[in-house]
Amino acid sequence: MTCNELFGRMEEKYAELGISDVNGVFQFNIDGQDGGRWHAVCAGPSCQVLSGLHESPDVTVSARSEHVIKLADGRMNPALALLTGKVKIKGKPSLLAKVQSLLSGLR
């Protein structure tokens, strides 16, 4: 699976998982062969994912494509990814923990 496919499925999976407690804009800057830029605008039970940069995200996630895919399918521990610098997250502290909710179950 590619990052483009993962982010293309994020809206559908967000609804399927019944996530309703995420409110914010998340920017994903993904480098590597399968990289790109996506942003997710989440408001309670709905989440719209678009390609490109958002001008004022609440949280920015930077990673390589292979690490995002491993996180999404559960092959990489999120805490370890942060500690080792494989994934970098900056932004509003109250929303930082919600990144895993967005990436979980995308496979």
C-alpha positions in Angstrom: 0.0 0.0 0.0 1.2 3.5 -0.8 0.9 6.7 1.3 -1.4 8.1 -1.4 -3.7 5.1 -0.9 -3.5 5.4 2.9 -4.5 9.1 2.9 -7.1 8.5 0.2 -8.8 6.0 2.7 -8.5 8.2 5.8 -11.9 9.8 5.5 -13.6 6.5 5.1 -11.7 4.8 7.9 -12.2 7.8 10.2 -16.0 7.3 9.8 -15.8 3.5 10.1 -13.8 3.7 13.4 -16.4 6.1 14.8 -13.9 8.7 15.8 -15.7 11.8 17.1 -13.4 13.5 19.5 -10.9 15.0 17.0 -11.2 18.7 16.2 -8.3 20.4 14.4 -6.3 20.6 11.2 -3.5 18.1 10.8 -0.7 18.6 8.2 1.2 15.5 7.0 4.5 16.2 5.3 5.7 12.8 4.0 9.1 12.4 2.4 10.5 9.5 0.4 9.7 7.7 -2.8 6.0 7.6 -2.0 5.8 10.9 -0.2 3.6 13.9 -0.6 1.7 16.6 1.4 -1.8 16.0 2.8 -3.9 17.7 5.4 -6.9 16.5 7.4 -9.6 18.9 8.6 -11.4 17.1 11.4 -14.5 18.3 13.2 -16.0 15.8 15.5 -17.5 12.9 13.5 -16.3 14.2 10.1 -12.9 14.5 8.6 -11.9 15.8 5.2 -8.5 14.8 3.8 -7.0 16.9 0.9 -3.7 16.8 -0.8 -1.4 19.8 -0.4 -0.4 22.2 2.3 -2.8 23.9 4.7 -1.9 27.5 5.6 -2.5 27.2 9.3 -2.5 23.6 10.7 -2.9 22.9 14.4 -0.5 19.9 14.2 2.2 19.1 11.7 3.5 15.5 11.3 6.8 14.9 9.4 8.0 11.5 8.5 9.3 9.3 5.7 6.7 7.3 3.7 7.9 3.9 4.9 7.5 4.9 8.5 4.0 6.2 8.0 3.0 2.9 6.4 4.5 0.9 9.3 2.6 3.1 11.8 -0.7 2.8 9.9 -0.5 -1.0 9.9 0.8 -1.4 13.4 4.3 -2.6 12.6 5.9 0.4 14.3 5.4 1.6 17.9 4.3 5.3 17.8 6.2 6.2 21.0 9.4 4.6 19.7 9.0 6.3 16.3 8.8 9.7 18.1 11.8 8.9 20.5 14.0 7.8 17.6 13.1 10.8 15.4 11.5 8.7 12.7 8.3 10.7 13.1 8.3 14.4 14.2 5.2 16.1 15.5 4.7 19.7 16.5 1.7 21.8 17.3 -1.0 22.1 19.9 -0.3 19.7 22.8 -4.0 18.8 23.2 -4.1 17.4 19.6 -0.7 15.7 19.5 -2.2 12.4 20.9 -4.9 12.4 18.3 -2.4 11.7 15.5 -2.4 8.0 16.2 -6.2 8.0 16.0 -6.0 9.4 12.5 -3.4 6.9 11.4 -4.8 3.8 13.1 -6.7 1.3 11.0 -5.8 2.8 7.7 -4.7 -0.5 6.2 
